[in-house]
Amino acid sequence: MRPTLTGEEKAARITVFGVVQGVGFRPFIFRLARSLRYKGWVKNAGFGVEIHLEGGRKPGFDNFLKALQKEKPPLSRIETVKVKAAAFRKFKDFRIVKSRAGAGFVFISPDIAACTDCLEEIRAPRERRFRYPFTNCTNCGPRYTIVRSLPYDRSETTMAGFPMCPDCASEYDSPLDRRYHAQPIACPVCGPQVRILKAGTRKIIEGGIGKAAELIRRGKVLAVKGIGGFHLVCDALNPRAVERIRRVKQRRTKPLALMARDLGIAGRYAWIGRAEREWLASPSRPIVLLKKKKDIPGIAPHLGETGIMLPYAPLHSLLLENLPLIVATSSNIKDAPIMKSEEEGLDNLCDYILTHNRPIATRADDSVVKIAAGSPLFVRRARGYVPYPQPVPEGLRSSAQVLALGGELKDTLSVYKNGYVVTSQFLGDLDEYRNLGYFEETLSHLCRLFDIRPDVVVTDLHPDFRTTRFAAGMGIPHLRVQHHYAHVLAPMLEHGVEPGKKVLGIAWDGYGYGEDGKAWGGEFFYADYLSHVRAGHFKEVALPGGDLAARQPWRMALSYLRESYGSNFPSLPVFGVLEKNKTGAVREMMDKAVHSPLTSSCGRLFDAVSFLCGIAPVEMEFEAEAAMRLEAVATATTLKSYDVSLNETGPTVRISFEEAVRQIIKDLKSGTPVPIIATKFHNSLARLIVRMADKARKDMEISTVVLVGGVFLNKKLLVLTTRLLKKHGFEVLRPVSYSPSDESLSLGQVAHALAGLSRPKA
């Protein structure tokens, strides 16, 4: 609600909290106040921006407050506006005054794509920044990846080593210029410069960005330094160059991201709807997963979608002037973090390095998003969205500071302070030692940036996760939260659910450590912020070989066949790709219950069905590959589904897919097309959720359903389930600003910690 005064005051003190520093907010206030004939001042403060107003074209301050919200700078994000009466000082004009130092909790903008004004400048021969690849202003450019500490001043960024020339200093000091206090301001005279190096020898190659484009057209692989790290780049339409990137990255089939010169080029290869168009061209410039229109060999084999982004740095725009479409994948070796310096081993990955001398303070991958029923579905949340703050529901707020360390795979960190949570960029899998270093690097950066001194640290329940062990050594209270329960709490906090409300939380993924020590992953909870009850779960089946079964889908196919038919289950042609002794050994392993722990994982069910349908590879290269292939072929239109049984004899419903598997085998033997089988399987899962939701409403008077976990990155399943639930009168919550995968665990962990901290003491 917008605050107002009585209309009788002669002066007002306005404080604005949110992303309001380093985004051109003070010059905006300066221009707005002068246009409305107000006197007074504006300044940065430890909590945001402070404004003193007197006079004005109209009595009162309502017109200023309306314009403040309506016309704010594009990079700003206002969280709260507080207004109170102030002493009348008889100011004669309106000024920008020196900022007041002091501790606070100030947010900064994420990195933002080059704006239209800056792109026009670099294309105009008469402009002094003509073809300059580091052109930016207060409306665009790097932020989070260049800042080392707050306050957000040039001296605290990686631009500190580039003293401004007189022309840039004049723009920087002029409140009416769009570069007023733009900390990354630069030009060819005083700013960073690019250069090309020959990989290996590091010989400097003349020719700059134009030469780099020529090398790419000739089939070379280049490492190109962007905003959050290096991309490996090649001509996307050159199969040999694409294969070279796959070879150096040890990536056989995992999809590669593309960067298209413009929307017209992207539209040649993918179907782009209105929502997809808006996200592709948005200031955050994520990779958007789009339905294929024309397949490009080697880019996204066996999948129905291609990831495409548009240029977001001026350097990219200049590079793509004569290159319509390039591969732009993170420069890292398998499972390691994106490289931010040419000294991190780039020479082994490319032929040439297009680099520059502006250091990257914080590495950040490109964000990846799907569009599901018009709304974003984040696969990876990083550059362009971090560190946007997440407000916490009023009933959860606490004066304590909380640090949450997430899980082990697809990790993120979250910090809570003064009513807001900031979640880090995607950090990767911490079982890779370089990602563990990235984790520690980011933890230090976030705590320094936002002055975090945690009173409590929160982790997953798993005793052997690196995050759990790390927290145990911090010497502060340590809270551990069950994996899937944390999943459910994340979208509750995101959507502002107040304490006390119960939901049916559905958390489906590949693995999470259960409260009974088993491998969970097909879970239903009755939950609020303080507690949860396991309302139902998939019936456990053997996980033959343990973690190996998560990489080899045929093992789970054997497990589900054994569960559905008994030990003497039928042999199927699909297993012909395997050596007989392999399947025999796994069958014996399950019969003897050797190295075959039990799992309720929904992800492993997808693996089994995908392999039985002849779609999944014998060994997956990346997580959820089998499930993604199954989703890609689920293109048929059918209302039919398979039978899923619910055993309600105990307090917890056990859900069996034995009959469903037998029906799938029957369909396969009768020659039913695989797209129909895949679609029926998706329908079965959606209808199962509706059945469990109906039960929750009947038994517990719960009418809100939360859909979360990596399985709900499956757009087909998510959209179908949401539509059916809404048709049955349920409110549906799912992550919109965060990923449903393990990336959101740290957010949910914060929610549970705050619920305990804010609970009234007995």
PATI-47868 format. One line per field, with one value per residue (C-alpha): residue number from 0; x, y, z. Coordinates in steps of 0.05 Angstrom, whole numbers, plus 5000, padded with zeros to 4 digits. Layout:
BEGIN
num: [NUM, ...]
px: [X, ...]
py: [Y, ...]
pz: [Z, ...]
***
This chain:
BEGIN
num: [0, 1, 2, 3, 4, 5, 6, 7, 8, 9, 10, 11, 12, 13, 14, 15, 16, 17, 18, 19, 20, 21, 22, 23, 24, 25, 26, 27, 28, 29, 30, 31, 32, 33, 34, 35, 36, 37, 38, 39, 40, 41, 42, 43, 44, 45, 46, 47, 48, 49, 50, 51, 52, 53, 54, 55, 56, 57, 58, 59, 60, 61, 62, 63, 64, 65, 66, 67, 68, 69, 70, 71, 72, 73, 74, 75, 76, 77, 78, 79, 80, 81, 82, 83, 84, 85, 86, 87, 88, 89, 90, 91, 92, 93, 94, 95, 96, 97, 98, 99, 100, 101, 102, 103, 104, 105, 106, 107, 108, 109, 110, 111, 112, 113, 114, 115, 116, 117, 118, 119, 120, 121, 122, 123, 124, 125, 126, 127, 128, 129, 130, 131, 132, 133, 134, 135, 136, 137, 138, 139, 140, 141, 142, 143, 144, 145, 146, 147, 148, 149, 150, 151, 152, 153, 154, 155, 156, 157, 158, 159, 160, 161, 162, 163, 164, 165, 166, 167, 168, 169, 170, 171, 172, 173, 174, 175, 176, 177, 178, 179, 180, 181, 182, 183, 184, 185, 186, 187, 188, 189, 190, 191, 192, 193, 194, 195, 196, 197, 198, 199, 200, 201, 202, 203, 204, 205, 206, 207, 208, 209, 210, 211, 212, 213, 214, 215, 216, 217, 218, 219, 220, 221, 222, 223, 224, 225, 226, 227, 228, 229, 230, 231, 232, 233, 234, 235, 236, 237, 238, 239, 240, 241, 242, 243, 244, 245, 246, 247, 248, 249, 250, 251, 252, 253, 254, 255, 256, 257, 258, 259, 260, 261, 262, 263, 264, 265, 266, 267, 268, 269, 270, 271, 272, 273, 274, 275, 276, 277, 278, 279, 280, 281, 282, 283, 284, 285, 286, 287, 288, 289, 290, 291, 292, 293, 294, 295, 296, 297, 298, 299, 300, 301, 302, 303, 304, 305, 306, 307, 308, 309, 310, 311, 312, 313, 314, 315, 316, 317, 318, 319, 320, 321, 322, 323, 324, 325, 326, 327, 328, 329, 330, 331, 332, 333, 334, 335, 336, 337, 338, 339, 340, 341, 342, 343, 344, 345, 346, 347, 348, 349, 350, 351, 352, 353, 354, 355, 356, 357, 358, 359, 360, 361, 362, 363, 364, 365, 366, 367, 368, 369, 370, 371, 372, 373, 374, 375, 376, 377, 378, 379, 380, 381, 382, 383, 384, 385, 386, 387, 388, 389, 390, 391, 392, 393, 394, 395, 396, 397, 398, 399, 400, 401, 402, 403, 404, 405, 406, 407, 408, 409, 410, 411, 412, 413, 414, 415, 416, 417, 418, 419, 420, 421, 422, 423, 424, 425, 426, 427, 428, 429, 430, 431, 432, 433, 434, 435, 436, 437, 438, 439, 440, 441, 442, 443, 444, 445, 446, 447, 448, 449, 450, 451, 452, 453, 454, 455, 456, 457, 458, 459, 460, 461, 462, 463, 464, 465, 466, 467, 468, 469, 470, 471, 472, 473, 474, 475, 476, 477, 478, 479, 480, 481, 482, 483, 484, 485, 486, 487, 488, 489, 490, 491, 492, 493, 494, 495, 496, 497, 498, 499, 500, 501, 502, 503, 504, 505, 506, 507, 508, 509, 510, 511, 512, 513, 514, 515, 516, 517, 518, 519, 520, 521, 522, 523, 524, 525, 526, 527, 528, 529, 530, 531, 532, 533, 534, 535, 536, 537, 538, 539, 540, 541, 542, 543, 544, 545, 546, 547, 548, 549, 550, 551, 552, 553, 554, 555, 556, 557, 558, 559, 560, 561, 562, 563, 564, 565, 566, 567, 568, 569, 570, 571, 572, 573, 574, 575, 576, 577, 578, 579, 580, 581, 582, 583, 584, 585, 586, 587, 588, 589, 590, 591, 592, 593, 594, 595, 596, 597, 598, 599, 600, 601, 602, 603, 604, 605, 606, 607, 608, 609, 610, 611, 612, 613, 614, 615, 616, 617, 618, 619, 620, 621, 622, 623, 624, 625, 626, 627, 628, 629, 630, 631, 632, 633, 634, 635, 636, 637, 638, 639, 640, 641, 642, 643, 644, 645, 646, 647, 648, 649, 650, 651, 652, 653, 654, 655, 656, 657, 658, 659, 660, 661, 662, 663, 664, 665, 666, 667, 668, 669, 670, 671, 672, 673, 674, 675, 676, 677, 678, 679, 680, 681, 682, 683, 684, 685, 686, 687, 688, 689, 690, 691, 692, 693, 694, 695, 696, 697, 698, 699, 700, 701, 702, 703, 704, 705, 706, 707, 708, 709, 710, 711, 712, 713, 714, 715, 716, 717, 718, 719, 720, 721, 722, 723, 724, 725, 726, 727, 728, 729, 730, 731, 732, 733, 734, 735, 736, 737, 738, 739, 740, 741, 742, 743, 744, 745, 746, 747, 748, 749, 750, 751, 752, 753, 754, 755, 756, 757, 758, 759, 760, 761]
px: [5000, 5027, 5037, 5004, 5005, 4946, 4959, 4973, 5048, 5096, 5155, 5162, 5218, 5213, 5256, 5258, 5283, 5300, 5346, 5355, 5431, 5474, 5413, 5405, 5354, 5382, 5385, 5315, 5291, 5330, 5295, 5227, 5230, 5252, 5198, 5146, 5179, 5198, 5256, 5300, 5350, 5362, 5419, 5440, 5435, 5453, 5382, 5369, 5352, 5328, 5290, 5270, 5214, 5185, 5136, 5117, 5070, 5010, 4996, 5019, 5064, 5015, 5035, 5109, 5094, 5052, 5106, 5159, 5126, 5104, 5167, 5223, 5287, 5284, 5337, 5307, 5262, 5224, 5208, 5181, 5167, 5160, 5135, 5132, 5125, 5191, 5213, 5205, 5275, 5259, 5306, 5315, 5327, 5333, 5400, 5436, 5476, 5533, 5512, 5508, 5554, 5532, 5514, 5452, 5424, 5428, 5412, 5447, 5422, 5439, 5478, 5434, 5438, 5461, 5403, 5378, 5412, 5481, 5472, 5455, 5518, 5565, 5534, 5539, 5606, 5602, 5596, 5660, 5640, 5631, 5644, 5667, 5650, 5645, 5594, 5543, 5501, 5459, 5405, 5449, 5515, 5551, 5534, 5536, 5595, 5640, 5625, 5673, 5640, 5589, 5576, 5570, 5623, 5673, 5730, 5694, 5687, 5734, 5732, 5776, 5838, 5810, 5812, 5760, 5781, 5754, 5697, 5673, 5683, 5638, 5583, 5592, 5584, 5524, 5457, 5421, 5465, 5443, 5513, 5510, 5545, 5546, 5603, 5625, 5628, 5683, 5704, 5760, 5806, 5802, 5766, 5781, 5806, 5799, 5854, 5859, 5909, 5931, 5915, 5978, 6030, 5989, 6015, 5974, 5934, 5916, 5847, 5802, 5729, 5727, 5785, 5751, 5688, 5731, 5764, 5696, 5672, 5734, 5713, 5756, 5735, 5743, 5739, 5703, 5703, 5634, 5604, 5602, 5656, 5681, 5639, 5665, 5642, 5640, 5597, 5533, 5523, 5593, 5587, 5662, 5669, 5609, 5640, 5706, 5670, 5636, 5702, 5740, 5681, 5672, 5599, 5571, 5497, 5483, 5452, 5494, 5467, 5462, 5467, 5428, 5442, 5369, 5298, 5292, 5351, 5325, 5257, 5288, 5306, 5254, 5181, 5176, 5110, 5095, 5119, 5182, 5196, 5189, 5237, 5288, 5290, 5284, 5339, 5362, 5374, 5367, 5376, 5304, 5288, 5246, 5210, 5251, 5229, 5291, 5342, 5415, 5460, 5498, 5464, 5408, 5405, 5343, 5308, 5249, 5277, 5337, 5366, 5375, 5395, 5405, 5469, 5471, 5540, 5560, 5618, 5568, 5530, 5593, 5617, 5551, 5545, 5567, 5554, 5480, 5484, 5538, 5547, 5558, 5567, 5601, 5677, 5688, 5710, 5659, 5619, 5668, 5648, 5650, 5720, 5728, 5802, 5846, 5893, 5844, 5861, 5827, 5884, 5864, 5792, 5800, 5841, 5840, 5820, 5781, 5793, 5795, 5827, 5764, 5768, 5707, 5696, 5641, 5631, 5560, 5532, 5477, 5407, 5363, 5287, 5228, 5160, 5104, 5033, 5060, 5102, 5176, 5202, 5274, 5322, 5381, 5378, 5442, 5465, 5411, 5371, 5421, 5421, 5348, 5319, 5260, 5214, 5193, 5121, 5108, 5094, 5162, 5206, 5259, 5316, 5363, 5408, 5404, 5452, 5426, 5475, 5428, 5443, 5498, 5476, 5455, 5472, 5456, 5466, 5415, 5424, 5369, 5371, 5321, 5261, 5293, 5328, 5383, 5397, 5463, 5473, 5474, 5538, 5536, 5549, 5593, 5620, 5666, 5723, 5726, 5652, 5666, 5717, 5664, 5616, 5666, 5683, 5609, 5595, 5650, 5627, 5553, 5570, 5618, 5571, 5510, 5547, 5520, 5538, 5493, 5460, 5441, 5462, 5415, 5431, 5401, 5387, 5439, 5498, 5550, 5535, 5594, 5548, 5525, 5597, 5617, 5561, 5579, 5646, 5620, 5609, 5539, 5470, 5460, 5391, 5380, 5318, 5293, 5306, 5236, 5205, 5253, 5232, 5159, 5174, 5211, 5151, 5110, 5159, 5164, 5089, 5081, 5043, 5034, 5051, 4996, 4969, 4976, 4988, 4993, 5066, 5086, 5161, 5184, 5257, 5314, 5340, 5334, 5356, 5293, 5279, 5282, 5350, 5322, 5326, 5262, 5238, 5163, 5135, 5069, 5069, 5017, 5061, 5067, 5130, 5139, 5123, 5105, 5073, 5090, 5021, 5042, 5099, 5116, 5123, 5197, 5233, 5305, 5360, 5408, 5479, 5461, 5484, 5501, 5426, 5417, 5464, 5443, 5367, 5365, 5378, 5314, 5277, 5297, 5277, 5207, 5198, 5217, 5169, 5113, 5123, 5164, 5233, 5216, 5197, 5196, 5256, 5246, 5282, 5303, 5354, 5388, 5436, 5466, 5510, 5469, 5515, 5501, 5426, 5436, 5483, 5434, 5376, 5416, 5437, 5364, 5343, 5397, 5384, 5458, 5477, 5404, 5377, 5304, 5280, 5214, 5244, 5199, 5261, 5281, 5211, 5219, 5286, 5254, 5196, 5242, 5287, 5229, 5204, 5272, 5287, 5338, 5412, 5446, 5485, 5463, 5512, 5474, 5420, 5349, 5371, 5324, 5266, 5278, 5278, 5212, 5181, 5205, 5167, 5103, 5071, 5008, 4939, 4904, 4863, 4880, 4925, 4953, 4926, 4962, 4940, 4937, 4946, 4911, 4914, 4964, 4973, 5017, 4990, 5035, 5030, 5044, 5060, 5061, 4997, 5019, 5085, 5048, 5001, 5061, 5092, 5026, 5023, 5095, 5082, 5019, 5056, 5026, 5067, 5117, 5090, 5022, 5055, 5096, 5034, 4992, 5048, 5048, 4972, 4977, 5022, 4979, 4916, 4951, 4965, 4892, 4871, 4919, 4895, 4823, 4842, 4878, 4816, 4770, 4814, 4851, 4810, 4872, 4858, 4928, 4977, 5052, 5088, 5163, 5225, 5267, 5213, 5170, 5221, 5181, 5138, 5087, 5074, 5073, 5024, 4978, 4978, 4965, 4907, 4874, 4884, 4854, 4796, 4783, 4784, 4854, 4902, 4969, 5036, 5101, 5168, 5166, 5227, 5267, 5280, 5239, 5304, 5353, 5372, 5313, 5331, 5368, 5307, 5263, 5314, 5312, 5236, 5237, 5291, 5252, 5188, 5224, 5257, 5193, 5150, 5128, 5166, 5123]
py: [5000, 5069, 5112, 5181, 5242, 5284, 5338, 5392, 5380, 5430, 5381, 5306, 5256, 5196, 5133, 5083, 5012, 4962, 4960, 5035, 5046, 5043, 5044, 5119, 5129, 5194, 5230, 5205, 5235, 5299, 5307, 5287, 5336, 5393, 5379, 5382, 5444, 5412, 5437, 5394, 5338, 5265, 5220, 5148, 5120, 5055, 5030, 5055, 5125, 5184, 5244, 5310, 5347, 5417, 5457, 5431, 5448, 5420, 5420, 5356, 5301, 5252, 5270, 5257, 5189, 5167, 5187, 5154, 5086, 5096, 5126, 5094, 5074, 5007, 4974, 4996, 4953, 4986, 4942, 4994, 5069, 5103, 5174, 5219, 5293, 5332, 5400, 5456, 5482, 5533, 5502, 5544, 5487, 5412, 5379, 5312, 5312, 5269, 5200, 5185, 5128, 5074, 5002, 4977, 4926, 4955, 4915, 4922, 4906, 4842, 4847, 4876, 4872, 4932, 4982, 5009, 5077, 5045, 4998, 5058, 5093, 5037, 5035, 5110, 5131, 5201, 5178, 5173, 5103, 5078, 5003, 5005, 4937, 4962, 5017, 5022, 5071, 5072, 5032, 4974, 4937, 4894, 4901, 4839, 4807, 4868, 4891, 4870, 4903, 4956, 5014, 5006, 5057, 5051, 5040, 4977, 4947, 4916, 4984, 5013, 5005, 5049, 5123, 5163, 5210, 5282, 5266, 5206, 5244, 5300, 5250, 5215, 5281, 5308, 5292, 5303, 5253, 5180, 5160, 5199, 5156, 5096, 5060, 5018, 5080, 5075, 5095, 5077, 5129, 5106, 5039, 4965, 4938, 4872, 4829, 4762, 4710, 4647, 4590, 4557, 4608, 4669, 4706, 4770, 4769, 4836, 4853, 4855, 4833, 4834, 4785, 4741, 4737, 4718, 4661, 4635, 4636, 4595, 4540, 4558, 4551, 4614, 4627, 4694, 4733, 4760, 4788, 4728, 4686, 4657, 4624, 4572, 4598, 4569, 4573, 4535, 4512, 4482, 4409, 4399, 4460, 4437, 4368, 4400, 4436, 4371, 4335, 4386, 4393, 4317, 4327, 4273, 4291, 4344, 4404, 4465, 4536, 4582, 4657, 4686, 4755, 4775, 4748, 4737, 4689, 4653, 4645, 4606, 4549, 4552, 4568, 4634, 4655, 4723, 4703, 4671, 4734, 4777, 4734, 4729, 4805, 4821, 4860, 4797, 4760, 4687, 4626, 4608, 4535, 4537, 4483, 4463, 4486, 4463, 4415, 4435, 4373, 4365, 4420, 4386, 4313, 4271, 4331, 4373, 4440, 4484, 4536, 4604, 4672, 4740, 4782, 4817, 4851, 4902, 4856, 4801, 4849, 4870, 4797, 4775, 4830, 4781, 4716, 4698, 4640, 4615, 4563, 4600, 4548, 4558, 4550, 4495, 4423, 4371, 4390, 4446, 4520, 4571, 4601, 4676, 4684, 4661, 4633, 4577, 4529, 4558, 4540, 4466, 4483, 4529, 4554, 4628, 4671, 4736, 4769, 4837, 4869, 4883, 4831, 4790, 4793, 4740, 4686, 4672, 4626, 4646, 4635, 4583, 4587, 4553, 4585, 4543, 4569, 4640, 4640, 4627, 4559, 4568, 4511, 4552, 4620, 4660, 4720, 4773, 4753, 4748, 4782, 4806, 4805, 4761, 4792, 4747, 4743, 4789, 4732, 4700, 4762, 4760, 4804, 4745, 4733, 4665, 4630, 4569, 4525, 4484, 4412, 4379, 4380, 4443, 4481, 4553, 4593, 4639, 4694, 4728, 4796, 4851, 4817, 4796, 4735, 4739, 4673, 4663, 4643, 4569, 4538, 4468, 4401, 4404, 4334, 4368, 4400, 4462, 4475, 4468, 4524, 4564, 4552, 4579, 4638, 4657, 4647, 4696, 4745, 4746, 4753, 4810, 4844, 4845, 4847, 4780, 4754, 4692, 4673, 4605, 4561, 4513, 4453, 4389, 4329, 4286, 4275, 4266, 4326, 4374, 4431, 4394, 4381, 4452, 4480, 4434, 4468, 4540, 4542, 4571, 4537, 4487, 4468, 4410, 4406, 4346, 4354, 4349, 4390, 4446, 4439, 4451, 4511, 4550, 4567, 4580, 4635, 4661, 4669, 4701, 4647, 4669, 4622, 4575, 4557, 4484, 4459, 4393, 4394, 4349, 4341, 4296, 4289, 4240, 4235, 4264, 4236, 4213, 4217, 4141, 4142, 4117, 4149, 4190, 4225, 4214, 4251, 4281, 4324, 4360, 4419, 4488, 4527, 4494, 4421, 4368, 4299, 4249, 4239, 4192, 4167, 4122, 4049, 4035, 3993, 3968, 4015, 3962, 3987, 4048, 4112, 4073, 4062, 4137, 4137, 4072, 4073, 3999, 3981, 4016, 3984, 3916, 3938, 3959, 3896, 3855, 3894, 3886, 3813, 3781, 3750, 3713, 3775, 3772, 3789, 3846, 3863, 3931, 3896, 3867, 3925, 3898, 3839, 3782, 3775, 3847, 3839, 3772, 3801, 3858, 3810, 3768, 3831, 3849, 3777, 3775, 3847, 3863, 3936, 3949, 4002, 4021, 4085, 4121, 4166, 4193, 4209, 4136, 4117, 4163, 4130, 4061, 4079, 4117, 4056, 4007, 4051, 4047, 4121, 4126, 4113, 4055, 4105, 4177, 4232, 4284, 4284, 4273, 4257, 4197, 4237, 4294, 4245, 4215, 4285, 4302, 4244, 4254, 4292, 4250, 4275, 4224, 4227, 4155, 4138, 4077, 4050, 4073, 4042, 4076, 4034, 4072, 4020, 4059, 4133, 4143, 4127, 4080, 4090, 4031, 4032, 3957, 3954, 4015, 3980, 3917, 3959, 3995, 3928, 3905, 3968, 3958, 3886, 3905, 3958, 4020, 4080, 4105, 4177, 4150, 4109, 4169, 4214, 4163, 4158, 4234, 4233, 4180, 4222, 4284, 4246, 4214, 4284, 4304, 4242, 4258, 4330, 4309, 4265, 4324, 4368, 4314, 4292, 4356, 4413, 4432, 4467, 4492, 4447, 4460, 4429, 4427, 4384, 4372, 4328, 4391, 4419, 4374, 4427, 4378, 4347, 4415, 4448, 4387, 4378, 4452, 4454, 4392, 4418, 4486, 4452, 4415, 4481, 4479, 4536, 4516, 4544, 4529, 4566, 4624, 4666, 4605, 4535, 4477, 4436, 4433, 4505, 4527, 4484, 4540, 4586, 4533, 4522, 4596, 4592, 4536, 4570, 4635, 4598, 4573, 4640, 4680, 4632, 4664, 4636, 4596]
pz: [5000, 4981, 5043, 5046, 5091, 5114, 5062, 5114, 5122, 5090, 5089, 5084, 5096, 5048, 5055, 4998, 5009, 4955, 4894, 4893, 4893, 4831, 4785, 4772, 4828, 4857, 4789, 4775, 4841, 4825, 4757, 4785, 4844, 4799, 4748, 4803, 4834, 4900, 4942, 4987, 4976, 4961, 4986, 4993, 5064, 5098, 5087, 5016, 4992, 5035, 5008, 5039, 5003, 5011, 4969, 4901, 4844, 4883, 4958, 4991, 4963, 4932, 4860, 4877, 4909, 4849, 4800, 4843, 4833, 4762, 4731, 4772, 4734, 4698, 4741, 4807, 4849, 4905, 4965, 5014, 5016, 5084, 5091, 5152, 5166, 5171, 5195, 5143, 5127, 5071, 5020, 4957, 4907, 4902, 4907, 4909, 4973, 4998, 5021, 5095, 5115, 5163, 5169, 5135, 5087, 5017, 4955, 4888, 4819, 4782, 4717, 4663, 4587, 4546, 4538, 4472, 4483, 4493, 4434, 4390, 4414, 4395, 4325, 4313, 4281, 4309, 4381, 4422, 4444, 4373, 4373, 4445, 4477, 4550, 4539, 4595, 4636, 4699, 4661, 4641, 4648, 4700, 4774, 4818, 4781, 4788, 4860, 4914, 4974, 4992, 4988, 4913, 4894, 4837, 4887, 4912, 4842, 4792, 4755, 4811, 4767, 4711, 4729, 4691, 4635, 4638, 4591, 4631, 4696, 4669, 4653, 4720, 4759, 4721, 4753, 4686, 4649, 4644, 4667, 4732, 4784, 4736, 4771, 4710, 4665, 4613, 4543, 4495, 4527, 4599, 4602, 4593, 4527, 4490, 4460, 4426, 4450, 4415, 4462, 4488, 4466, 4489, 4429, 4418, 4353, 4322, 4298, 4360, 4357, 4281, 4278, 4331, 4288, 4228, 4267, 4288, 4216, 4198, 4246, 4306, 4379, 4420, 4495, 4500, 4565, 4581, 4645, 4692, 4661, 4595, 4541, 4493, 4426, 4356, 4293, 4312, 4240, 4234, 4257, 4263, 4309, 4351, 4357, 4379, 4436, 4457, 4458, 4500, 4549, 4552, 4535, 4489, 4487, 4539, 4503, 4484, 4491, 4430, 4423, 4365, 4335, 4341, 4349, 4274, 4273, 4335, 4302, 4244, 4290, 4346, 4358, 4396, 4428, 4459, 4529, 4501, 4461, 4523, 4563, 4508, 4501, 4575, 4610, 4646, 4580, 4603, 4560, 4541, 4525, 4461, 4422, 4362, 4293, 4257, 4288, 4287, 4288, 4353, 4393, 4432, 4409, 4429, 4460, 4437, 4460, 4444, 4492, 4459, 4486, 4455, 4463, 4530, 4531, 4478, 4463, 4443, 4398, 4362, 4355, 4325, 4273, 4219, 4256, 4258, 4308, 4354, 4408, 4474, 4528, 4595, 4592, 4641, 4641, 4661, 4724, 4744, 4753, 4697, 4688, 4703, 4687, 4629, 4681, 4701, 4645, 4583, 4536, 4536, 4514, 4454, 4396, 4414, 4474, 4466, 4533, 4566, 4627, 4669, 4725, 4745, 4820, 4823, 4770, 4749, 4696, 4648, 4675, 4641, 4639, 4606, 4596, 4626, 4614, 4605, 4670, 4680, 4702, 4722, 4705, 4731, 4766, 4763, 4720, 4712, 4773, 4831, 4881, 4877, 4948, 4968, 5021, 5078, 5102, 5160, 5208, 5195, 5205, 5258, 5282, 5277, 5216, 5182, 5135, 5096, 5058, 5015, 4997, 4957, 4883, 4845, 4907, 4927, 4990, 5022, 5074, 5114, 5146, 5163, 5131, 5065, 5036, 4984, 4947, 4911, 4839, 4820, 4848, 4818, 4851, 4912, 4902, 4851, 4890, 4846, 4860, 4934, 4926, 4888, 4946, 4997, 4951, 4944, 5018, 5036, 4983, 5004, 5078, 5063, 5014, 5059, 5126, 5148, 5217, 5223, 5288, 5261, 5202, 5167, 5124, 5096, 5141, 5105, 5153, 5098, 5055, 5052, 5071, 5134, 5155, 5139, 5183, 5240, 5245, 5246, 5321, 5318, 5327, 5270, 5246, 5198, 5154, 5114, 5040, 5012, 5068, 5051, 4978, 4998, 5042, 4987, 4943, 5006, 5026, 4955, 4949, 5017, 5053, 5125, 5184, 5205, 5136, 5117, 5047, 5011, 4990, 4932, 4926, 4869, 4851, 4844, 4914, 4984, 5050, 5087, 5161, 5162, 5128, 5062, 4993, 4986, 4923, 4911, 4971, 4995, 5058, 5100, 5118, 5147, 5165, 5232, 5219, 5168, 5164, 5110, 5080, 5024, 4982, 4924, 4945, 4954, 4902, 4899, 4877, 4849, 4853, 4894, 4860, 4798, 4786, 4781, 4721, 4687, 4675, 4655, 4728, 4749, 4692, 4719, 4789, 4769, 4727, 4788, 4832, 4781, 4761, 4816, 4809, 4744, 4704, 4628, 4586, 4536, 4471, 4499, 4543, 4482, 4482, 4547, 4560, 4590, 4649, 4668, 4675, 4709, 4761, 4776, 4783, 4832, 4869, 4881, 4898, 4952, 4974, 4964, 4952, 4934, 4982, 4976, 4943, 4933, 4879, 4824, 4783, 4783, 4760, 4700, 4685, 4685, 4640, 4592, 4585, 4577, 4520, 4486, 4494, 4551, 4539, 4573, 4614, 4624, 4614, 4655, 4708, 4684, 4613, 4610, 4637, 4589, 4530, 4554, 4560, 4490, 4459, 4500, 4443, 4431, 4448, 4492, 4555, 4574, 4633, 4670, 4735, 4798, 4864, 4932, 4995, 5050, 5105, 5148, 5166, 5105, 5035, 4996, 4920, 4875, 4800, 4792, 4751, 4711, 4692, 4671, 4627, 4596, 4579, 4549, 4506, 4483, 4463, 4425, 4385, 4417, 4393, 4445, 4443, 4466, 4522, 4545, 4545, 4583, 4635, 4644, 4650, 4704, 4747, 4740, 4759, 4818, 4845, 4838, 4876, 4933, 4933, 4937, 4997, 5031, 5022, 5049, 5108, 5127, 5095, 5055, 4989, 4970, 4933, 4926, 4866, 4874, 4862, 4800, 4768, 4759, 4711, 4664, 4632, 4604, 4672, 4708, 4661, 4658, 4733, 4747, 4698, 4729, 4800, 4784, 4749, 4815, 4854, 4884, 4893, 4862, 4884, 4849, 4844, 4795, 4813, 4833, 4806, 4832, 4835, 4893, 4879, 4921, 4982, 5017, 5011, 5043, 5098, 5115, 5120, 5171, 5212, 5214, 5235, 5297, 5311, 5305, 5345, 5411, 5471, 5519]
***
